[in-house]
Amino acid sequence: QVQLVESGGGLVQAGGSLRLSCAISGRTLSNYDMGWFRQAPGKEREFVAAISRIGGRIYYADSVKGRFTIVRDNSKNTVYLQMNSLKFEDTAVYYCASKTPKIGASYLRGANYDGWGQGTQVTVSS
């Protein structure tokens, strides 16, 4: 059974940092592109960051560019999202997701991802 399990969320003051982890089991991480999405209360899910299966392509939402870093360690079957300079508006449930590589399939669209974790709450206090 395939599982994606996020961890590392919590409460942090504005300007602080958190590192989210996403451990994958039941599949080989190196076969999949990976992404992070988030959903704030009352808002739609939005793209945060993505990385291709070997790590050669990386994408960020404009709102997090320069503050967040996505990294993958295929040997540990884990993807990380390092979040620095956190802002109140970063408060959301963060989800990691896996995507089967397909030519032309956008990394930014959640609908192109076929595996999702349960989410981890990130709360930034102002």
Secondary structure, DSSP 4 states (H G I P E B T S, - for coil): --EEEEE--EEEETT--EEEEEEEESS-GGGSEEEEEEE-TTS--EEEEEE-TTSS-EEE-TTTTTTEEEEEEGGGTEEEEEE-S--GGG-EEEEEEEE---TT--SS-GGG--EE---EEEEEE-
